[in-house]
Amino acid sequence: MIKKITSILKNKEVLNRIIFTLVILFIFKLGSTITIPRVDITNVDIQNSSDIFGLMNILGGGALKRFSLFALGVSPYITASIVVNLLSMGILPKLEELTKQGAQGRKKLDDTTRALTVLLAGVQAYGIVVTMQNQYGLSPIGGGSFSFWDYIYLIVITMAGTFLLVWMADQITSKGVGNGVSIIIFAGIITEIPYQIVNAFQNFVGVDVTGGAIFNGVIKFSIYLLAYLLLVIFVIFMERSIRKVPIQYASTTFQARTNDVTYLPIKINSAGVIPVIFASSVLTAPPIIMNFLSIPRSNPVYQILSINGTYLGIPFGLILYIILIIVFTYFYTGLQVDPVKISDNFAKSGAYIPGIRPGNETAKYLKKVIYRVTTLGALFLTIISALPMFLTMYLSLPSSIAFGGTGLIIVVGVILETAKEIDGRLAAKEYQGFIG
């Protein structure tokens, strides 16, 4: 670790990129704490929400509960990117063709994504304002309800904040380190962790207890921290776990040494956090629509679709949430990892899997391997995502301190990918110096 830090300090290019990234993140944090003028957030309570608004609040570093300039975050852009990527995977031939046109095609796809972001940001901004007004206590300063022009004002401000964040993310990608959008989300999540730890300490230890109660609280808090650490280790292990499929090339001798064999790495969690985001969005869409229609909260549908609630003693929402995560994991992995295309690429490059015939047999074998690996990935995502709800429902643990979920997967994934990029830049610099 010390050696790596020393290498970074000696490498001016990498150091400047890291400093630039930190400056952008400081601006992001500053903007996420500034509440939009003419809005009263005194009665807003979204900290313990377990629906899509709670998820957006976590990903935005608390920007939504403050209804700040960056209240929308980059979620409209992420949703637009996911939709465009899905449509370009054989669903819309025109978009699929753009993916094969190199830099020019990627630019057109980016333009399509940004155009879709405008539409999604406008719809999402309106939905958030209405729902937060009706459900979470958002109101204009002085009380009352928002007028038509208030809605226009808030929608324009939040949309502008989203596009400013997207621009900042692009700057990080080109001039900083890591993927800009991922770094922005990472920064939002990581800044909320200290508040989570403080809330956990206050919950377990308290402030007005003495003697044995304090000792028991400290023990519980220590167990909480240990469990958090073990969960982080588990996520790191699963994120770095791969299934190695051995491959050889026609030019390689049959008696090649073991360390000469090439491997096709298949990640345990190829789908990332996309299934969790999709599942949350699908499950919370009906309650949001019902809220627009002024359907009372006493309607059973709210309890049935509540992720951390029960109806007639049965956690229907949690069960649906788990089912949706599993379904979307298989679906998205199938789009990301196509065994037929991999088999075709093997045939073109003269590669083959030892003991497996090229062509259809290879595709069937890879499909079986991917299916088994995806089963583990779906189980992993289910455990991590459902853990906070389980702790809230059955252990009486406040949702504000329940660890796990999408945020932890994103934090670990971004750290690993960014560290890999920094190592790559340091290695490239050393190589250039060696040959120079």
Stockholm file with secondary structure:
# STOCKHOLM 1.0

chainA/1-436         MIKKITSILKNKEVLNRIIFTLVILFIFKLGSTITIPRVDITNVDIQNSSDIFGLMNILGGGALKRFSLFALGVSPYITASIVVNLLSMGILPKLEELTKQGAQGRKKLDDTTRALTVLLAGVQAYGIVVTMQNQYGLSPIGGGSFSFWDYIYLIVITMAGTFLLVWMADQITSKGVGNGVSIIIFAGIITEIPYQIVNAFQNFVGVDVTGGAIFNGVIKFSIYLLAYLLLVIFVIFMERSIRKVPIQYASTTFQARTNDVTYLPIKINSAGVIPVIFASSVLTAPPIIMNFLSIPRSNPVYQILSINGTYLGIPFGLILYIILIIVFTYFYTGLQVDPVKISDNFAKSGAYIPGIRPGNETAKYLKKVIYRVTTLGALFLTIISALPMFLTMYLSLPSSIAFGGTGLIIVVGVILETAKEIDGRLAAKEYQGFIG
#=GR chainA/1-436 SS CHHHHHHHHHCHHHHHHHHHHHHHHHHHHHHHTSBCTTEECTTCCCTTCCSHHHHHHHHTTTTTTTTBTTTTTTHHHHHHHHHHHHHTTTTSHHHHHHTTSHHHHHHHHHHHHHHHHHHHHHHHHHHHHHHHHHHSCCEETTSSCCCHHHHHHHHHHHHHHHHHHHHHHHHHHHHSSSCHHHHHHHHHHHTTHHHHHHHHHHHHTCSSCCTHHHHHHHHHHHHHHHHHHHHHHHHHHHHHCEEEEEEEETTSCTTCCGGGCEEEEEETTTTTTHHHHHHHHHHHHHHHHHHHTTCCTTSHHHHHHCTTCCBTTBCHHHHHHHHHHHHHHHHHHHHHCCHHHHHHHHHHHTEECTTSCTTHHHHHHHHHHHHHHHHHHHHHHHHHHHHHHHHHHHSCCCTTTCCCSHHHHHHHHHHHHHHHHHHHHHHHHHHHHHHC
#=GC SS_cons         CHHHHHHHHHCHHHHHHHHHHHHHHHHHHHHHTSBCTTEECTTCCCTTCCSHHHHHHHHTTTTTTTTBTTTTTTHHHHHHHHHHHHHTTTTSHHHHHHTTSHHHHHHHHHHHHHHHHHHHHHHHHHHHHHHHHHHSCCEETTSSCCCHHHHHHHHHHHHHHHHHHHHHHHHHHHHSSSCHHHHHHHHHHHTTHHHHHHHHHHHHTCSSCCTHHHHHHHHHHHHHHHHHHHHHHHHHHHHHCEEEEEEEETTSCTTCCGGGCEEEEEETTTTTTHHHHHHHHHHHHHHHHHHHTTCCTTSHHHHHHCTTCCBTTBCHHHHHHHHHHHHHHHHHHHHHCCHHHHHHHHHHHTEECTTSCTTHHHHHHHHHHHHHHHHHHHHHHHHHHHHHHHHHHHSCCCTTTCCCSHHHHHHHHHHHHHHHHHHHHHHHHHHHHHHC
//
